[in-house]
Amino acid sequence: MKHEVTSEEPQASAALYALGALSQREAASFDAHLREGCSLCRSELEGFDTVTASLALDGVQASPGAYLRDVLAARIEREAQDPPERTGASVIRFPEQADAAKQTTDAASQPIWKTVLPWALAASFLIAFLVSSAVKDNLELREKLKRESARTDELNQINAVLATGQWRLLMLAGQEPAPSASAKVYWDVKANRWVVSADLPPAPAGKTYQLWFVTPDAKISAGLINPDQNGHGFTVVRFPSNVTRLAAAAITLEPEGGSPQPTMPIYALGKA
């Protein structure tokens, strides 16, 4: 900022600058001010330069003016009040280095459990997840192998009946409670056994499917059918040797454990 009128501030700065009494920072600031073109301060400085030059060349002591003594006294008083400048070299860190150093210091000052515990918890959660996933995969694999084994056993039983050369096939169709239900009975006539393959709706809780030999005179239980989660059931039963006339085969939904006689609607029915 250029000065327009003479005041104590530009006079004091020019006098101290001419005497070399300004600090390095203050002298640099005054130089920059002169370069900005302040003619008033430059004029003051030239006047004080002339005085200091004449003092240096003149061997006769001369008492300084009262104004200069006041300026120096004020300068000394101000310097005494300012905190001393650090003379030792200081290291200025780059921002990222300073942040890293602060984080390192903070981490070092923390208890060891605060550093280890989060990682231990994370590791325990990961281990629990992996174990749970492995157990789930193992259960799914075992269930799949169980279904495949049952299917293989079913096909082997059917092929054994077909290989006898003396067999019959009974087709059971879905009835009103479950029109999409169906079943096939592979009847080994020589060995008096049935291989039953059925597709039924999943049984409600507390219920089960029951197979019946239907004769003109009676309905005889042939055993229970327990479908899997997909509704597929498979069983092998003995055909009663005392039954001489078979009218049909039927599947009903009964209370869990079965019933001596059918109590529920027929889900699948096929004539013999």
Solvent accessible surface area in square Angstrom, and as a share of the most:
residue,aa,sasa,rsa
1,M,176,0.78
2,K,112,0.48
3,H,41,0.18
4,E,151,0.68
5,V,113,0.65
6,T,73,0.42
7,S,50,0.32
8,E,135,0.61
9,E,123,0.55
10,P,1,0.01
11,Q,44,0.20
12,A,29,0.23
13,S,32,0.21
14,A,0,0.00
15,A,0,0.00
16,L,6,0.03
17,Y,63,0.24
18,A,22,0.17
19,L,74,0.37
20,G,64,0.61
21,A,38,0.29
22,L,29,0.15
23,S,33,0.21
24,Q,165,0.73
25,R,182,0.66
26,E,44,0.20
27,A,27,0.21
28,A,58,0.45
29,S,71,0.46
30,F,14,0.06
31,D,44,0.23
32,A,38,0.30
33,H,26,0.12
34,L,13,0.06
35,R,180,0.66
36,E,100,0.45
37,G,42,0.40
38,C,1,0.00
39,S,90,0.58
40,L,35,0.17
41,C,1,0.00
42,R,106,0.39
43,S,67,0.43
44,E,33,0.15
45,L,14,0.07
46,E,101,0.45
47,G,39,0.38
48,F,39,0.16
49,D,61,0.31
50,T,92,0.53
51,V,70,0.40
52,T,33,0.19
53,A,54,0.42
54,S,58,0.38
55,L,87,0.43
56,A,87,0.68
57,L,162,0.81
58,D,77,0.40
59,G,80,0.77
60,V,113,0.65
61,Q,179,0.79
62,A,67,0.52
63,S,102,0.66
64,P,64,0.40
65,G,46,0.45
66,A,62,0.48
67,Y,88,0.34
68,L,28,0.14
69,R,122,0.45
70,D,94,0.49
71,V,14,0.08
72,L,59,0.30
73,A,60,0.46
74,A,60,0.46
75,R,18,0.07
76,I,122,0.62
77,E,106,0.48
78,R,118,0.43
79,E,74,0.33
80,A,85,0.66
81,Q,136,0.61
82,D,71,0.37
83,P,113,0.71
84,P,128,0.80
85,E,139,0.63
86,R,201,0.73
87,T,141,0.82
88,G,52,0.50
89,A,111,0.86
90,S,70,0.45
91,V,135,0.78
92,I,158,0.80
93,R,139,0.51
94,F,131,0.54
95,P,100,0.63
96,E,117,0.53
97,Q,91,0.40
98,A,41,0.32
99,D,81,0.42
100,A,53,0.41
101,A,32,0.25
102,K,132,0.56
103,Q,124,0.55
104,T,90,0.53
105,T,89,0.52
106,D,60,0.31
107,A,57,0.44
108,A,84,0.65
109,S,88,0.57
110,Q,88,0.39
111,P,62,0.39
112,I,132,0.67
113,W,147,0.52
114,K,97,0.41
115,T,65,0.38
116,V,79,0.45
117,L,81,0.40
118,P,75,0.47
119,W,190,0.67
120,A,49,0.38
121,L,87,0.43
122,A,55,0.42
123,A,49,0.38
124,S,55,0.35
125,F,143,0.60
126,L,103,0.51
127,I,105,0.53
128,A,60,0.46
129,F,134,0.56
130,L,99,0.49
131,V,82,0.47
132,S,68,0.44
133,S,42,0.27
134,A,59,0.46
135,V,77,0.44
136,K,126,0.53
137,D,82,0.42
138,N,73,0.38
139,L,100,0.50
140,E,95,0.42
141,L,97,0.48
142,R,152,0.55
143,E,77,0.35
144,K,110,0.47
145,L,106,0.53
146,K,143,0.61
147,R,84,0.31
148,E,92,0.41
149,S,70,0.45
150,A,54,0.42
151,R,112,0.41
152,T,74,0.43
153,D,66,0.34
154,E,2,0.01
155,L,78,0.39
156,N,88,0.45
157,Q,49,0.22
158,I,18,0.09
159,N,88,0.45
160,A,45,0.35
161,V,0,0.00
162,L,69,0.34
163,A,87,0.68
164,T,57,0.33
165,G,63,0.60
166,Q,98,0.44
167,W,105,0.37
168,R,104,0.38
169,L,76,0.38
170,L,6,0.03
171,M,109,0.49
172,L,5,0.03
173,A,59,0.45
174,G,20,0.19
175,Q,58,0.26
176,E,162,0.73
177,P,61,0.39
178,A,5,0.04
179,P,106,0.67
180,S,104,0.67
181,A,4,0.03
182,S,49,0.32
183,A,4,0.03
184,K,83,0.35
185,V,0,0.00
186,Y,30,0.11
187,W,20,0.07
188,D,5,0.02
189,V,63,0.36
190,K,150,0.64
191,A,41,0.31
192,N,52,0.26
193,R,40,0.14
194,W,0,0.00
195,V,0,0.00
196,V,1,0.00
197,S,17,0.11
198,A,0,0.00
199,D,72,0.37
200,L,9,0.05
201,P,46,0.29
202,P,89,0.56
203,A,37,0.29
204,P,75,0.47
205,A,108,0.83
206,G,43,0.41
207,K,71,0.30
208,T,10,0.06
209,Y,1,0.00
210,Q,6,0.03
211,L,1,0.00
212,W,1,0.00
213,F,3,0.01
214,V,27,0.16
215,T,21,0.12
216,P,76,0.48
217,D,138,0.71
218,A,47,0.36
219,K,92,0.39
220,I,64,0.32
221,S,50,0.32
222,A,14,0.10
223,G,28,0.27
224,L,65,0.32
225,I,1,0.01
226,N,112,0.58
227,P,28,0.18
228,D,57,0.30
229,Q,127,0.57
230,N,112,0.57
231,G,1,0.01
232,H,49,0.22
233,G,2,0.02
234,F,54,0.22
235,T,26,0.15
236,V,59,0.34
237,V,18,0.11
238,R,160,0.59
239,F,19,0.08
240,P,32,0.20
241,S,100,0.65
242,N,128,0.65
243,V,20,0.11
244,T,128,0.74
245,R,170,0.62
246,L,28,0.14
247,A,44,0.34
248,A,10,0.08
249,A,0,0.00
250,A,2,0.02
251,I,0,0.00
252,T,1,0.01
253,L,8,0.04
254,E,0,0.00
255,P,58,0.36
256,E,134,0.60
257,G,60,0.57
258,G,24,0.23
259,S,14,0.09
260,P,120,0.75
261,Q,98,0.44
262,P,39,0.24
263,T,91,0.53
264,M,67,0.30
265,P,79,0.50
266,I,62,0.32
267,Y,31,0.12
268,A,0,0.00
269,L,62,0.31
270,G,5,0.05
271,K,176,0.74
272,A,46,0.35
